[in-house]
Structures are given as C-alpha cells and as structure tokens.
C-alpha cells in the first residue's frame, strides 16, 4: 500500500514586489494551514518522508505542517520538480519515489495538484483550495505502478471554519 498526501500551499500575498518563488503567505494562509494540519494530525497518518516545492509559500506551509504534526525537519526534502503548475513534473516525481517509502506528504501548487488528485483519485475535486489536503491510497507496492487509487479524504479550510 502506498499513500500520497497532497497539500496545496496556503493563500499567498501579492503585496510585495518579489518574484513568484518568493511570494509569502498571507495571514489567512497561515491560519488555514494551521487548521488543516491540526485536523490532519487527528487522523494519525504515518508519514515516512515530506517533499516540498522550493517556493516560499509552499515551504512555509510545509513548515507549519511539520510543526503541527511533530515531524522532524530531517524528513523534509525540497525538490524543483514540485514547482510545477501542469502536473506533468509531479507525475514524474511520484513515479520515481523510493519504493521503501510507503507514505509521503507533498507540498506544491495548483493546477497541478487538482489535476493529479483527479487523475489518481476516485473522487472528482473541482479545485484543491489553498491549504487544501487530498489523501490518496494505492493498493500497489511500487510507486511506478501508481495509477487510479482511492481518495481517502479531503480536508479544505472552508470545511473547518
């Protein structure tokens, strides 16, 4: 069994004259990430490894989850493949995951995550919202064998307000 948990970065701010990779989270993005990570913590899902896009907003969201879940920073790996908006690089990333990892938590971007969640899950999701989480399970032993799985749960901030 393989478990893939996708988390879209929190709501970002456009108030600063910085490049896309450097955009920070808004206060709402921080609050929503705290809500979703707290709700996810109650699920007690074992996480073997955490991966994040190098974008500031994705990394900040990732750090909020790491703190809330009590996971050591040593579990985090930053990868440029997750700075993807189409989903193609995300699919390549998933296929190349180490088969010793059974459960991964991944932080990235839309439209990539909505596309991946709909392609790999069995529940249609109109849009993975900012700070939104999609938990997918696959009855396979190898990441390269991941195709259609089960959408085990979604946690969106609007459902927690």
ChimeraX commands (.cxc) that place a marker at each C-alpha (Angstrom):
marker #1 position 0.00,0.00,0.00 radius 0.5
marker #1 position 1.25,3.48,-0.92 radius 0.5
marker #1 position -0.15,6.71,0.50 radius 0.5
marker #1 position 0.21,10.09,-1.18 radius 0.5
marker #1 position -0.93,13.20,0.67 radius 0.5
marker #1 position -1.02,16.34,-1.45 radius 0.5
marker #1 position -1.18,19.78,0.17 radius 0.5
marker #1 position -1.54,22.94,-1.87 radius 0.5
marker #1 position 0.32,25.91,-0.38 radius 0.5
marker #1 position -1.61,28.41,1.71 radius 0.5
marker #1 position -3.09,31.65,0.38 radius 0.5
marker #1 position -0.20,33.80,-0.79 radius 0.5
marker #1 position 0.26,37.55,-0.75 radius 0.5
marker #1 position 0.66,39.71,-3.82 radius 0.5
marker #1 position 1.55,42.75,-1.67 radius 0.5
marker #1 position 5.29,42.53,-2.28 radius 0.5
marker #1 position 7.42,43.22,-5.35 radius 0.5
marker #1 position 9.03,39.79,-5.40 radius 0.5
marker #1 position 9.30,37.00,-7.94 radius 0.5
marker #1 position 6.81,34.15,-7.96 radius 0.5
marker #1 position 9.07,31.79,-6.00 radius 0.5
marker #1 position 9.48,34.36,-3.23 radius 0.5
marker #1 position 5.83,35.26,-2.62 radius 0.5
marker #1 position 4.98,34.83,1.08 radius 0.5
marker #1 position 1.82,33.55,2.72 radius 0.5
marker #1 position -0.96,35.91,3.76 radius 0.5
marker #1 position -2.11,35.78,7.37 radius 0.5
marker #1 position -5.16,33.81,6.17 radius 0.5
marker #1 position -2.81,31.30,4.53 radius 0.5
marker #1 position -1.05,30.75,7.84 radius 0.5
marker #1 position -4.35,30.33,9.74 radius 0.5
marker #1 position -5.75,27.92,7.15 radius 0.5
marker #1 position -2.58,25.82,7.14 radius 0.5
marker #1 position -2.79,25.61,10.93 radius 0.5
marker #1 position -6.44,24.49,10.75 radius 0.5
marker #1 position -5.86,21.85,8.10 radius 0.5
marker #1 position -2.67,20.49,9.68 radius 0.5
marker #1 position -4.42,20.26,13.05 radius 0.5
marker #1 position -7.34,18.34,11.50 radius 0.5
marker #1 position -4.91,16.05,9.66 radius 0.5
marker #1 position -2.93,15.41,12.85 radius 0.5
marker #1 position -6.05,13.91,14.43 radius 0.5
marker #1 position -6.01,11.25,11.67 radius 0.5
marker #1 position -2.63,9.93,12.94 radius 0.5
marker #1 position -1.41,9.09,9.43 radius 0.5
marker #1 position 2.16,7.80,9.47 radius 0.5
marker #1 position 4.42,9.88,7.20 radius 0.5
marker #1 position 7.73,8.43,6.00 radius 0.5
marker #1 position 9.01,11.46,4.06 radius 0.5
marker #1 position 7.96,15.02,3.22 radius 0.5
marker #1 position 8.65,16.82,-0.05 radius 0.5
marker #1 position 8.11,20.47,-0.93 radius 0.5
marker #1 position 8.34,22.84,-3.83 radius 0.5
marker #1 position 11.11,25.41,-3.28 radius 0.5
marker #1 position 8.59,28.29,-3.50 radius 0.5
marker #1 position 8.43,30.32,-0.27 radius 0.5
marker #1 position 4.65,29.87,0.10 radius 0.5
marker #1 position 4.92,26.07,-0.26 radius 0.5
marker #1 position 7.87,25.83,2.13 radius 0.5
marker #1 position 6.14,27.98,4.75 radius 0.5
marker #1 position 3.01,25.81,4.51 radius 0.5
marker #1 position 5.23,22.73,4.82 radius 0.5
marker #1 position 6.92,24.12,7.96 radius 0.5
marker #1 position 3.55,24.80,9.59 radius 0.5
marker #1 position 2.53,21.17,8.95 radius 0.5
marker #1 position 5.88,19.83,10.21 radius 0.5
marker #1 position 5.49,21.72,13.49 radius 0.5
marker #1 position 1.82,20.77,13.94 radius 0.5
marker #1 position 2.46,17.09,13.14 radius 0.5
marker #1 position 5.59,16.95,15.31 radius 0.5
marker #1 position 7.72,15.69,12.43 radius 0.5
marker #1 position 11.49,16.29,12.38 radius 0.5
marker #1 position 12.83,18.65,9.72 radius 0.5
marker #1 position 15.20,15.88,8.62 radius 0.5
marker #1 position 12.18,14.29,6.89 radius 0.5
marker #1 position 11.83,17.26,4.52 radius 0.5
marker #1 position 13.33,17.32,1.04 radius 0.5
marker #1 position 12.95,20.30,-1.28 radius 0.5
marker #1 position 12.63,19.45,-4.96 radius 0.5
marker #1 position 12.30,21.68,-8.03 radius 0.5
marker #1 position 10.05,19.07,-9.67 radius 0.5
marker #1 position 7.24,20.19,-7.36 radius 0.5
marker #1 position 7.45,23.78,-8.62 radius 0.5
marker #1 position 5.04,22.65,-11.31 radius 0.5
marker #1 position 1.68,24.02,-12.36 radius 0.5
marker #1 position 0.63,21.49,-15.03 radius 0.5
marker #1 position 1.09,18.25,-13.11 radius 0.5
marker #1 position 3.45,16.54,-15.54 radius 0.5
marker #1 position 6.54,17.01,-13.35 radius 0.5
marker #1 position 4.53,15.92,-10.30 radius 0.5
marker #1 position 3.60,12.66,-12.06 radius 0.5
marker #1 position 7.28,12.08,-12.91 radius 0.5
marker #1 position 8.21,12.82,-9.30 radius 0.5
marker #1 position 5.68,10.30,-7.93 radius 0.5
marker #1 position 6.82,7.60,-10.34 radius 0.5
marker #1 position 10.44,7.99,-9.17 radius 0.5
marker #1 position 9.75,7.94,-5.42 radius 0.5
marker #1 position 11.80,5.42,-3.44 radius 0.5
marker #1 position 9.72,2.25,-3.01 radius 0.5
marker #1 position 10.98,2.00,0.59 radius 0.5
marker #1 position 8.68,4.97,1.30 radius 0.5
marker #1 position 5.09,3.90,1.90 radius 0.5
marker #1 position 3.58,7.25,2.85 radius 0.5
marker #1 position 4.63,10.69,1.59 radius 0.5
marker #1 position 3.39,14.21,2.25 radius 0.5
marker #1 position 3.90,16.58,-0.70 radius 0.5
marker #1 position 3.57,20.39,-0.84 radius 0.5
marker #1 position 3.06,22.19,-4.12 radius 0.5
marker #1 position 0.81,24.15,-6.43 radius 0.5
marker #1 position -2.33,24.27,-8.50 radius 0.5
marker #1 position -3.41,23.48,-11.18 radius 0.5
marker #1 position -1.00,20.60,-10.83 radius 0.5
marker #1 position -2.46,19.23,-7.60 radius 0.5
marker #1 position -6.08,19.38,-8.74 radius 0.5
marker #1 position -5.08,17.58,-11.95 radius 0.5
marker #1 position -3.06,14.92,-10.10 radius 0.5
marker #1 position -5.78,14.40,-7.46 radius 0.5
marker #1 position -8.43,13.91,-10.15 radius 0.5
marker #1 position -6.22,11.70,-12.31 radius 0.5
marker #1 position -5.15,9.41,-9.46 radius 0.5
marker #1 position -8.13,9.55,-7.08 radius 0.5
marker #1 position -11.65,8.16,-7.40 radius 0.5
marker #1 position -13.47,11.32,-6.29 radius 0.5
marker #1 position -13.77,14.37,-8.54 radius 0.5
marker #1 position -12.45,17.57,-6.94 radius 0.5
marker #1 position -13.39,20.82,-8.65 radius 0.5
marker #1 position -10.43,22.67,-7.15 radius 0.5
marker #1 position -7.88,21.89,-4.45 radius 0.5
marker #1 position -8.14,25.11,-2.45 radius 0.5
marker #1 position -5.21,26.91,-0.90 radius 0.5
marker #1 position -4.09,24.91,2.16 radius 0.5
marker #1 position -6.27,22.08,0.84 radius 0.5
marker #1 position -5.24,18.49,1.53 radius 0.5
marker #1 position -6.01,15.41,-0.56 radius 0.5
marker #1 position -5.16,11.96,0.85 radius 0.5
marker #1 position -4.84,9.19,-1.76 radius 0.5
marker #1 position -4.22,5.47,-1.17 radius 0.5
marker #1 position -2.98,2.98,-3.75 radius 0.5
marker #1 position -3.03,-0.80,-3.46 radius 0.5
marker #1 position 0.43,-1.22,-5.04 radius 0.5
marker #1 position 3.95,-1.98,-3.84 radius 0.5
marker #1 position 5.83,0.28,-6.27 radius 0.5
marker #1 position 5.38,3.98,-6.91 radius 0.5
marker #1 position 5.84,3.48,-10.65 radius 0.5
marker #1 position 2.72,1.26,-10.52 radius 0.5
marker #1 position 0.53,4.06,-9.12 radius 0.5
marker #1 position -2.50,4.65,-11.32 radius 0.5
marker #1 position -6.07,5.01,-10.09 radius 0.5
marker #1 position -6.36,4.86,-6.33 radius 0.5
marker #1 position -8.80,5.79,-3.62 radius 0.5
marker #1 position -9.42,9.33,-2.46 radius 0.5
marker #1 position -9.40,8.55,1.26 radius 0.5
marker #1 position -10.12,12.07,2.43 radius 0.5
marker #1 position -10.00,15.76,1.61 radius 0.5
marker #1 position -9.53,18.48,4.17 radius 0.5
marker #1 position -10.28,22.00,2.95 radius 0.5
marker #1 position -10.14,25.13,5.12 radius 0.5
marker #1 position -13.70,26.17,4.26 radius 0.5
marker #1 position -14.95,22.93,5.83 radius 0.5
marker #1 position -13.18,23.77,9.11 radius 0.5
marker #1 position -14.32,27.38,9.56 radius 0.5
marker link #1:1,2 radius 0.2
marker link #1:2,3 radius 0.2
marker link #1:3,4 radius 0.2
marker link #1:4,5 radius 0.2
marker link #1:5,6 radius 0.2
marker link #1:6,7 radius 0.2
marker link #1:7,8 radius 0.2
marker link #1:8,9 radius 0.2
marker link #1:9,10 radius 0.2
marker link #1:10,11 radius 0.2
marker link #1:11,12 radius 0.2
marker link #1:12,13 radius 0.2
marker link #1:13,14 radius 0.2
marker link #1:14,15 radius 0.2
marker link #1:15,16 radius 0.2
marker link #1:16,17 radius 0.2
marker link #1:17,18 radius 0.2
marker link #1:18,19 radius 0.2
marker link #1:19,20 radius 0.2
marker link #1:20,21 radius 0.2
marker link #1:21,22 radius 0.2
marker link #1:22,23 radius 0.2
marker link #1:23,24 radius 0.2
marker link #1:24,25 radius 0.2
marker link #1:25,26 radius 0.2
marker link #1:26,27 radius 0.2
marker link #1:27,28 radius 0.2
marker link #1:28,29 radius 0.2
marker link #1:29,30 radius 0.2
marker link #1:30,31 radius 0.2
marker link #1:31,32 radius 0.2
marker link #1:32,33 radius 0.2
marker link #1:33,34 radius 0.2
marker link #1:34,35 radius 0.2
marker link #1:35,36 radius 0.2
marker link #1:36,37 radius 0.2
marker link #1:37,38 radius 0.2
marker link #1:38,39 radius 0.2
marker link #1:39,40 radius 0.2
marker link #1:40,41 radius 0.2
marker link #1:41,42 radius 0.2
marker link #1:42,43 radius 0.2
marker link #1:43,44 radius 0.2
marker link #1:44,45 radius 0.2
marker link #1:45,46 radius 0.2
marker link #1:46,47 radius 0.2
marker link #1:47,48 radius 0.2
marker link #1:48,49 radius 0.2
marker link #1:49,50 radius 0.2
marker link #1:50,51 radius 0.2
marker link #1:51,52 radius 0.2
marker link #1:52,53 radius 0.2
marker link #1:53,54 radius 0.2
marker link #1:54,55 radius 0.2
marker link #1:55,56 radius 0.2
marker link #1:56,57 radius 0.2
marker link #1:57,58 radius 0.2
marker link #1:58,59 radius 0.2
marker link #1:59,60 radius 0.2
marker link #1:60,61 radius 0.2
marker link #1:61,62 radius 0.2
marker link #1:62,63 radius 0.2
marker link #1:63,64 radius 0.2
marker link #1:64,65 radius 0.2
marker link #1:65,66 radius 0.2
marker link #1:66,67 radius 0.2
marker link #1:67,68 radius 0.2
marker link #1:68,69 radius 0.2
marker link #1:69,70 radius 0.2
marker link #1:70,71 radius 0.2
marker link #1:71,72 radius 0.2
marker link #1:72,73 radius 0.2
marker link #1:73,74 radius 0.2
marker link #1:74,75 radius 0.2
marker link #1:75,76 radius 0.2
marker link #1:76,77 radius 0.2
marker link #1:77,78 radius 0.2
marker link #1:78,79 radius 0.2
marker link #1:79,80 radius 0.2
marker link #1:80,81 radius 0.2
marker link #1:81,82 radius 0.2
marker link #1:82,83 radius 0.2
marker link #1:83,84 radius 0.2
marker link #1:84,85 radius 0.2
marker link #1:85,86 radius 0.2
marker link #1:86,87 radius 0.2
marker link #1:87,88 radius 0.2
marker link #1:88,89 radius 0.2
marker link #1:89,90 radius 0.2
marker link #1:90,91 radius 0.2
marker link #1:91,92 radius 0.2
marker link #1:92,93 radius 0.2
marker link #1:93,94 radius 0.2
marker link #1:94,95 radius 0.2
marker link #1:95,96 radius 0.2
marker link #1:96,97 radius 0.2
marker link #1:97,98 radius 0.2
marker link #1:98,99 radius 0.2
marker link #1:99,100 radius 0.2
marker link #1:100,101 radius 0.2
marker link #1:101,102 radius 0.2
marker link #1:102,103 radius 0.2
marker link #1:103,104 radius 0.2
marker link #1:104,105 radius 0.2
marker link #1:105,106 radius 0.2
marker link #1:106,107 radius 0.2
marker link #1:107,108 radius 0.2
marker link #1:108,109 radius 0.2
marker link #1:109,110 radius 0.2
marker link #1:110,111 radius 0.2
marker link #1:111,112 radius 0.2
marker link #1:112,113 radius 0.2
marker link #1:113,114 radius 0.2
marker link #1:114,115 radius 0.2
marker link #1:115,116 radius 0.2
marker link #1:116,117 radius 0.2
marker link #1:117,118 radius 0.2
marker link #1:118,119 radius 0.2
marker link #1:119,120 radius 0.2
marker link #1:120,121 radius 0.2
marker link #1:121,122 radius 0.2
marker link #1:122,123 radius 0.2
marker link #1:123,124 radius 0.2
marker link #1:124,125 radius 0.2
marker link #1:125,126 radius 0.2
marker link #1:126,127 radius 0.2
marker link #1:127,128 radius 0.2
marker link #1:128,129 radius 0.2
marker link #1:129,130 radius 0.2
marker link #1:130,131 radius 0.2
marker link #1:131,132 radius 0.2
marker link #1:132,133 radius 0.2
marker link #1:133,134 radius 0.2
marker link #1:134,135 radius 0.2
marker link #1:135,136 radius 0.2
marker link #1:136,137 radius 0.2
marker link #1:137,138 radius 0.2
marker link #1:138,139 radius 0.2
marker link #1:139,140 radius 0.2
marker link #1:140,141 radius 0.2
marker link #1:141,142 radius 0.2
marker link #1:142,143 radius 0.2
marker link #1:143,144 radius 0.2
marker link #1:144,145 radius 0.2
marker link #1:145,146 radius 0.2
marker link #1:146,147 radius 0.2
marker link #1:147,148 radius 0.2
marker link #1:148,149 radius 0.2
marker link #1:149,150 radius 0.2
marker link #1:150,151 radius 0.2
marker link #1:151,152 radius 0.2
marker link #1:152,153 radius 0.2
marker link #1:153,154 radius 0.2
marker link #1:154,155 radius 0.2
marker link #1:155,156 radius 0.2
marker link #1:156,157 radius 0.2
marker link #1:157,158 radius 0.2
marker link #1:158,159 radius 0.2
marker link #1:159,160 radius 0.2
marker link #1:160,161 radius 0.2
view
